[in-house]
Amino acid sequence: MRQDRVDLHARFAERGLRILAFPCNQFGKQEPGSNAEIKEFAAGYNVKFDMFSKICVNGDDAHPLWKWMKVQPKGRGMLGNAIKWNFTKFLIDKNGCVVKRYGDREGSAVLPLAPQVCSPDPSLPPVPLGAFHPASM
């Protein structure tokens, strides 16, 4: 579990940002557990964002959402469209358009664009961009 997702959700959930997590066992067999086991594991990290059932993100059995995201103009990969490793992220705006694709090592790179996809809330303080750092578990 990546702490940066938990932090991002805590910061922007009230402004409409939704993090959708899709466990996948296609990368080094890192998600061998059942959906119930994955949910229990995530609860140990205080995950409050949406966790979905385990899916495939590559190949013929890839989930239709992931197939769609990978072929969008701003969803394409650098070296082909296949997802290379766990924790690849897609930022999608409120109109359903892919804004940007992030690789697995770009943990907090989402942060500068997150306010653009959220509803403005003048009661919240400005986002301190230096406050988030990539953190892997």
Summary of the structure (lengths in Angstrom):
residues: 137
radius of gyration: 15.0
end to end distance: 5.9
largest distance: 46.1
contacts: 340
relative contact order: 0.20
helix: 32%
strand: 9%
